Amino acid sequence: MSSQRQPVAVPQKVIDYLASEKTMTLATATPGGVPYATTLLYVNDGPSIYFWSRSSSTVARHVEQNPLVAFTVDTYADDLRHVRGVQGTGECSVILSGLEIARVADLFGRQFPDLQPGATISISFFRVVPTGLHYIDNTDQGAGVAAGTFGAEFHKQRAFSIFSELPFQQVETIVAELRTVQHAAGEVVVRAGGPADKFLVVVEGEVEVVTEDGDQEPVVLGPGRFFGETAILRNAPRAATVRALTDVTLLAMERDSFRDMVAQSLGTTGDFDQIIAARLKELAHSESSAA
């Protein structure tokens, strides 16, 4: 079944900080994990980040092969008490919609009015949808950063995570097991009665969950919501069909990786234990009602 809690929103101070800066360092990688980093101009619309690059660039080639990226936006100061920044991970995709390209080009024009509008036929615009954000703010009096202290740590707090409903202690280890899956509006993501082979998290767009018997109202899941965990843990066929209501981007984790992760989490993270217990109880209730 699926979680009913709303995902945590990105704090306004993080969005405001992104809007105040102009360059970011973007890290991409090949499917085999060969890394590459570059500095780019960017604009943001809320938590979403946009940049442009030539279609033949290393960044463009990497994103086409492996859309998972990491990025950093920061403000350096000689006094570490004034350092701020955002570190994030996300899913990157080239923008194909003419309307969205025009909107993003307008955002760039307003953010960088001194730039000459050159030919755009050889460049592509890209969108990064964050799956996780950390906010660095050493201006916080509680950061405990002493001026001139060598090796002082940066005061970093998790500001947002697509996994906000999952109280994992090491989210970074989860990301390594994920891959991006995309479906067009109307497509079936998983079908009732099918094998429980993947755990899925919605990154962008919406999906509709419809039970096999049709007795329950469909449930709509948006960014940050997840599904597929109950069938995997019960080693049972999927109990519902999930269909894309809009074009949707998902993060998928294979069955065995998910079971290994749960085995490591249960007993050490009570909240996760409660989530799983609630799913199993909900499914058991549905089965007894149907009987």
C-alpha positions as CSV (number, residue, x, y, z in Angstrom):
1,M,0.0,0.0,0.0
2,S,1.2,3.6,0.2
3,S,1.9,6.4,2.7
4,Q,-0.6,9.1,3.3
5,R,1.6,11.7,4.9
6,Q,2.6,14.8,3.0
7,P,6.3,15.2,2.0
8,V,8.3,17.9,3.8
9,A,8.4,21.2,2.0
10,V,11.7,23.0,1.2
11,P,12.2,25.8,3.7
12,Q,11.8,29.3,2.3
13,K,15.2,30.3,3.5
14,V,16.8,27.7,1.3
15,I,14.8,28.8,-1.8
16,D,15.7,32.5,-1.0
17,Y,19.3,31.5,-0.8
18,L,19.3,29.7,-4.1
19,A,17.7,32.8,-5.7
20,S,20.4,35.0,-4.3
21,E,23.3,33.2,-6.0
22,K,24.2,32.8,-9.6
23,T,26.7,29.9,-10.0
24,M,26.8,26.2,-9.0
25,T,29.1,23.3,-9.2
26,L,27.4,20.3,-10.8
27,A,28.7,16.8,-10.5
28,T,27.6,14.2,-13.1
29,A,28.8,10.7,-13.8
30,T,28.7,8.0,-16.5
31,P,26.6,4.9,-15.9
32,G,29.8,3.2,-14.8
33,G,30.5,5.9,-12.2
34,V,33.2,8.0,-13.9
35,P,32.7,11.4,-12.3
36,Y,32.8,14.9,-13.8
37,A,32.3,18.3,-12.3
38,T,31.8,21.8,-13.8
39,T,30.7,25.3,-12.8
40,L,27.5,26.6,-14.4
41,L,25.2,29.6,-14.3
42,Y,21.8,28.8,-13.0
43,V,18.4,30.1,-12.1
44,N,15.8,28.6,-9.8
45,D,12.1,28.5,-9.6
46,G,11.3,27.4,-6.1
47,P,13.5,24.4,-5.3
48,S,13.9,23.4,-9.0
49,I,17.2,24.5,-10.6
50,Y,17.7,25.3,-14.3
51,F,20.9,25.6,-16.3
52,W,22.0,25.5,-19.9
53,S,24.7,23.6,-21.7
54,R,25.7,22.8,-25.2
55,S,24.1,19.6,-26.5
56,S,27.6,18.1,-27.2
57,S,29.0,18.8,-23.8
58,T,30.1,16.2,-21.3
59,V,27.3,17.3,-18.9
60,A,24.7,16.8,-21.6
61,R,26.1,13.3,-22.5
62,H,26.3,12.3,-18.9
63,V,22.7,13.4,-18.1
64,E,21.4,11.5,-21.1
65,Q,23.1,8.3,-19.8
66,N,22.7,8.9,-16.0
67,P,20.2,11.6,-14.8
68,L,21.3,11.4,-11.1
69,V,23.4,14.4,-10.2
70,A,24.8,16.3,-7.2
71,F,25.4,20.0,-6.9
72,T,26.7,22.7,-4.6
73,V,26.0,26.4,-4.3
74,D,28.0,28.3,-1.7
75,T,29.2,31.7,-0.5
76,Y,32.7,31.8,0.8
77,A,34.0,34.2,3.4
78,D,37.3,34.6,5.1
79,D,35.4,34.5,8.4
80,L,33.9,31.1,8.5
81,R,31.0,32.5,10.6
82,H,29.7,34.1,7.4
83,V,29.8,31.0,5.2
84,R,26.5,29.8,3.7
85,G,25.6,27.2,1.1
86,V,23.3,24.5,-0.3
87,Q,24.4,21.0,-1.1
88,G,22.0,18.7,-3.0
89,T,21.3,15.6,-5.0
90,G,18.7,15.4,-7.7
91,E,17.3,14.1,-11.0
92,C,18.3,16.0,-14.1
93,S,16.6,16.1,-17.4
94,V,16.7,18.1,-20.6
95,I,13.7,20.4,-21.2
96,L,11.8,19.6,-24.4
97,S,8.7,21.7,-24.0
98,G,8.9,24.9,-26.0
99,L,6.7,26.8,-23.4
100,E,9.0,25.8,-20.6
101,I,12.1,26.6,-22.6
102,A,10.7,30.1,-23.2
103,R,9.9,30.5,-19.5
104,V,13.4,29.4,-18.4
105,A,15.0,31.7,-21.0
106,D,13.0,34.6,-19.5
107,L,14.2,33.6,-16.0
108,F,17.8,33.7,-17.3
109,G,17.2,37.1,-18.9
110,R,16.0,38.6,-15.7
111,Q,18.7,37.0,-13.6
112,F,21.5,38.0,-16.0
113,P,20.4,41.2,-17.8
114,D,24.0,42.0,-18.9
115,L,24.4,38.8,-20.9
116,Q,24.0,39.2,-24.6
117,P,21.3,37.0,-26.0
118,G,23.2,34.7,-28.3
119,A,21.9,31.9,-30.6
120,T,20.3,29.2,-28.6
121,I,20.0,26.6,-31.4
122,S,23.1,24.8,-30.2
123,I,22.3,24.8,-26.5
124,S,19.9,22.9,-24.3
125,F,18.2,23.9,-21.1
126,F,18.2,21.4,-18.2
127,R,16.1,21.1,-15.1
128,V,17.3,19.6,-11.8
129,V,14.6,18.4,-9.4
130,P,16.1,18.0,-6.0
131,T,15.8,14.7,-4.1
132,G,17.7,15.9,-1.2
133,L,19.0,19.3,0.1
134,H,21.4,20.3,2.9
135,Y,21.6,23.9,4.1
136,I,24.9,25.2,5.4
137,D,24.7,28.3,7.6
138,N,27.6,29.2,9.8
139,T,25.9,32.6,10.6
140,D,23.8,30.7,13.1
141,Q,25.1,31.6,16.5
142,G,24.8,28.0,17.6
143,A,27.2,26.8,14.9
144,G,30.1,27.2,17.2
145,V,32.6,28.3,14.5
146,A,35.4,30.3,15.9
147,A,37.1,32.9,13.7
148,G,40.5,31.6,12.5
149,T,40.0,28.1,13.7
150,F,41.7,25.6,11.4
151,G,39.6,22.6,10.3
152,A,36.3,24.0,11.7
153,E,33.3,22.0,10.5
154,F,30.5,23.6,8.5
155,H,27.1,23.8,10.2
156,K,25.0,21.6,7.9
157,Q,21.3,20.7,8.4
158,R,19.1,18.5,6.2
159,A,16.6,20.9,4.7
160,F,14.7,18.5,2.4
161,S,14.6,14.9,1.3
162,I,12.4,13.0,-1.0
163,F,12.8,10.3,1.6
164,S,11.3,12.4,4.3
165,E,8.7,9.7,5.1
166,L,11.5,7.1,5.5
167,P,13.5,7.7,8.7
168,F,16.7,6.1,7.5
169,Q,19.8,7.1,9.3
170,Q,22.0,6.9,6.2
171,V,20.0,8.2,3.2
172,E,23.2,8.6,1.2
173,T,23.6,4.8,1.1
174,I,20.1,4.4,-0.3
175,V,20.7,6.7,-3.2
176,A,23.5,4.5,-4.5
177,E,20.9,1.7,-5.0
178,L,18.4,3.7,-7.0
179,R,17.8,4.2,-10.7
180,T,15.5,6.6,-12.5
181,V,12.4,5.4,-14.2
182,Q,10.1,7.5,-16.3
183,H,6.5,6.9,-17.5
184,A,4.2,9.0,-19.7
185,A,0.7,10.0,-18.5
186,G,-1.6,7.1,-18.7
187,E,1.0,4.4,-18.6
188,V,0.8,1.6,-16.1
189,V,3.7,1.7,-13.7
190,V,2.9,-1.6,-11.9
191,R,0.0,-3.9,-12.3
192,A,-2.1,-5.7,-9.6
193,G,-1.0,-9.4,-9.5
194,G,2.4,-8.6,-10.9
195,P,5.7,-9.5,-9.2
196,A,6.9,-7.4,-6.3
197,D,10.2,-6.7,-7.9
198,K,10.8,-3.0,-7.1
199,F,10.3,-0.3,-4.4
200,L,9.4,3.0,-6.0
201,V,9.5,6.7,-4.9
202,V,7.7,9.5,-6.8
203,V,10.2,12.3,-7.7
204,E,8.1,14.4,-10.1
205,G,4.5,14.1,-11.3
206,E,1.6,12.1,-9.9
207,V,0.5,8.4,-9.9
208,E,-2.9,6.8,-9.1
209,V,-3.1,3.7,-7.0
210,V,-6.2,1.5,-7.8
211,T,-6.9,-1.7,-5.8
212,E,-7.7,-4.8,-7.7
213,D,-11.3,-5.2,-6.5
214,G,-12.1,-1.5,-7.1
215,D,-13.9,-1.2,-3.8
216,Q,-11.6,1.6,-2.5
217,E,-11.3,5.1,-3.8
218,P,-8.1,5.5,-5.9
219,V,-5.2,7.2,-4.0
220,V,-3.1,9.9,-5.7
221,L,0.6,10.0,-4.8
222,G,2.8,12.9,-5.5
223,P,6.5,13.8,-5.0
224,G,8.0,12.2,-1.9
225,R,5.4,9.4,-1.7
226,F,6.4,5.8,-2.2
227,F,4.8,2.4,-2.9
228,G,5.7,-1.3,-3.3
229,E,7.2,-2.0,0.1
230,T,4.4,-4.2,1.5
231,A,4.3,-6.7,-1.4
232,I,8.1,-7.0,-1.2
233,L,8.1,-7.7,2.5
234,R,5.3,-10.2,2.3
235,N,6.8,-11.8,-0.8
236,A,3.3,-11.5,-2.4
237,P,2.0,-10.3,-5.8
238,R,1.2,-6.6,-6.0
239,A,-2.2,-5.8,-4.5
240,A,-2.9,-2.7,-6.6
241,T,-2.3,-1.2,-10.1
242,V,-0.4,2.1,-10.2
243,R,-0.9,4.3,-13.2
244,A,0.8,7.6,-14.2
245,L,-1.7,10.5,-14.0
246,T,0.9,12.8,-15.5
247,D,4.3,12.3,-17.0
248,V,6.1,11.0,-13.9
249,T,9.7,10.4,-12.8
250,L,10.3,7.7,-10.2
251,L,13.3,6.3,-8.3
252,A,13.4,2.5,-8.2
253,M,15.2,0.2,-5.9
254,E,15.4,-3.5,-6.7
255,R,13.6,-6.0,-4.4
256,D,16.7,-7.6,-2.9
257,S,18.4,-4.3,-2.2
258,F,15.2,-3.0,-0.5
259,R,14.9,-6.2,1.7
260,D,18.6,-5.8,2.7
261,M,18.0,-2.2,3.6
262,V,15.0,-3.0,5.7
263,A,16.8,-5.8,7.5
264,Q,19.5,-3.2,8.5
265,S,16.9,-0.6,9.6
266,L,14.4,-2.6,11.6
267,G,15.2,-2.7,15.3
268,T,17.3,0.4,15.0
269,T,14.8,2.8,13.6
270,G,11.4,2.6,15.4
271,D,9.6,4.9,13.0
272,F,10.4,2.7,10.0
273,D,9.2,-0.4,12.0
274,Q,5.9,1.4,12.6
275,I,5.5,2.3,8.9
276,I,6.0,-1.3,7.8
277,A,3.7,-2.6,10.6
278,A,1.0,-0.2,9.5
279,R,1.3,-1.4,5.9
280,L,1.0,-5.0,6.8
281,K,-2.0,-4.3,9.2
282,E,-3.7,-2.3,6.4
283,L,-3.3,-5.1,3.9
284,A,-4.4,-7.8,6.4
285,H,-7.6,-5.7,7.1
286,S,-8.3,-5.4,3.4
287,E,-7.9,-9.2,2.9
288,S,-10.2,-10.0,5.9
289,S,-12.8,-7.5,4.6
290,A,-12.8,-9.0,1.2
291,A,-13.3,-12.5,2.7
